[in-house]
Each structure stands twice: as structure tokens, then as C-alpha cells.
Amino acid sequence: MKKIVTIGEIVVEIMATELGNGFLEPIPLVGPFPSGAPAIFIDQVARLDQPCGIVSCVGNDDFGKLNIDRLKADGVDTSAIRVIPEYATGSAFVRYREDGNRDFVFNIKQSANGQIGPAPEVDALFDSADCLHVMGSALFCEGSVKLSLQAAEVIKAKGGLVTFDPNLRKEMLDLPGMREAMQEILSKTDLFLPSGPELSLLTEAKDDVGAIAELLSRGVTAIVLKQGSEGASYIDARGRIDQPAFAVEEIDPTGAGDSFGGAFVTCWLRGEDPAASLRFAAAAGALAVTRKGPMEGTSRRAEIEAFLTERA
Ligand code: ADP
């Protein structure tokens, strides 16, 4: 079976239990939960029984152990997660506003994650991989940018695939070197999975139609556009398939895109039909929003299949 690898941040997430603005006053918190976009993505892949692994760094602390234990238990190859005693595991604090937006306090670059870089275990993981999934959020430090580009070369040279979710807010594009790094990854991307406005963010186009034409002409084989509760679409040179979102009660949107992406990339790599893959991934995304906690939203194959049978 083909193996999917990703690179990037592993954090614990600590969430506010009440709505509000920022963290300037004391509020009840709940956590820690295993998290980090690449970690959630790869956990979803593992829960579908697809071989997979992640390159990352954690500290020698309980937060690191929490993450490694969870990923291992779900079947992720954790051999390229380095434990770095001099640094702490990354963290993210989240608070939800009344209007649905979120405030974050991140400790990623200054944590063990900032030490992501080359190692013999990392090379071994790339050599065993058939697909690299890049998360834009993981391009926060030079080490992970270099590794992502190296992995893309190694995997493409042996006929493998590169998938790319920009997973980015506009402000992040202003980080030094970020735009260039994203463009380089995009130039090697087979499957692009943007959310809403990310579709045109890395193009010269003025609208979505222009952005799609530009992306396909630059070598992207297929685009999967995620639009939250509005659903998702699959677009390639042959046309477009739309998949409405399943009606569910949203409890926590964090991780929906990562769960959706993990499910779609797994189906795509297995050569499954795009319409069926889109439906399967939409079910994974819908299930993710019904559960509190970022990685708690990932689903096993049987859960997704049962959901789809119920909604047929
Ligand atoms: P991202 O988190 O990357 O921005 P989205 O929020 O678009 O990704 O979520 C990915 C997919 O998950 C959506 O295309 C949809 O299929 C599903 N999804 C997300 N939010 C909901 C929701 N509130 N109800 C049902 N499905 C949802």
C-alpha cells in the first residue's frame, strides 16, 4: 500500500470553554489535546488504515508524549519525530468569539518544532513514501521549508505525488520567504487543496475562474476547493464536481479541513473516483465539526461509512 508523509508542527491545544475576546482575562480552559494541522491530517490518514508518517520535533515532556502516544496508537509512523530535550513541545491556545472567529496564541517557532531539520530517520521516511502532503502552516521555519522541498524532489523523482493545502491566513504570507516557499511548493504540486480565498492567493488571477485556469496551466492536476459549511468542489481539466456539506450540528470547526484533506488525499492516492472521494472526505469533515478538540475530530473508516450509509 502507498505511504503518505507530511512535515510540520505538533502542538497541544488548550481551548477556552467560554466565548470571548482574546486571553486578557482569566477564563476556564480545557486541554491539552493533541494538535497541529499536519498532525491532525496524518492522524486522519492513519485512521483510514493507510500507511503514513510525520516529520516533526517535540520536547521531552508530557505534551510531546501525549502526541506521540496518540499518533502511534492510531498507526502513524513516528520514527521521524525527534525528541529534543532542550526545547518544550509547541502549544496553541484557542478562544472562540461570538461571531465565530477564533483568537490564537501560538508557541510553535520557539518550541521544539523550530528545530525541524535533516536527520537519518527523516531521509528513511522520505525514501519509503509515495506521497508528500505539505501544509502551508508548516512552512514557518527554514528547516521545514528546506525539508519540504527536498521531500518533494525525492518523492517526485520516483513517480510519487505532492499534495498541498495552503492552510494559511493572509497575514502569514508576509513572513519572510513565505510567499516564495509556497510558490516553490505549488510548482511541484499535483493536487491542491485550498480553502475559499486561498484558491487565488498564490496566482495573478482576479477571480476564481482565472485562478483555476492559471493553476491547471502551471501543472496542478486537480484542485479541491474547501468551503466550510458551503461544501467542497473537485476541479480538473475535465470539469468540476460539487459536493454539498452534510447537515450536522457544528460543535468545533478546528481540524475539519485537515480531516477532510486526510480523507481526500487517501482516496485520491488509492485511485478512487473523484466524486466518491469528495463525498467520503465531506463526511470526514462533517464528522470532525461535531466533536470538540482538534484531533478528536478524526474518524475511522467504519465511522465514515456508517455516516454515509445513514445519509444515503
Ligand atoms: P478548512 O478548515 O481547511 O478551511 P473547511 O472549513 O472548508 O476547511 O472544511 C473542510 C470540509 O469539511 C468542507 O468542505 C465540508 O465538506 C466539511 N465541513 C466543514 N465545516 C462543516 C460544517 N459546519 N458542516 C458540515 N460540513 C462541514
Residues whose N, C-alpha, C, O or C-beta is under 5 A from the ligand:
A	BS01	ADP	S195 K226 Q227 G228 S229 G231 A232 A245 F246 V248 E250 A256 G257 D258 F260 A282 G285 A286 V289
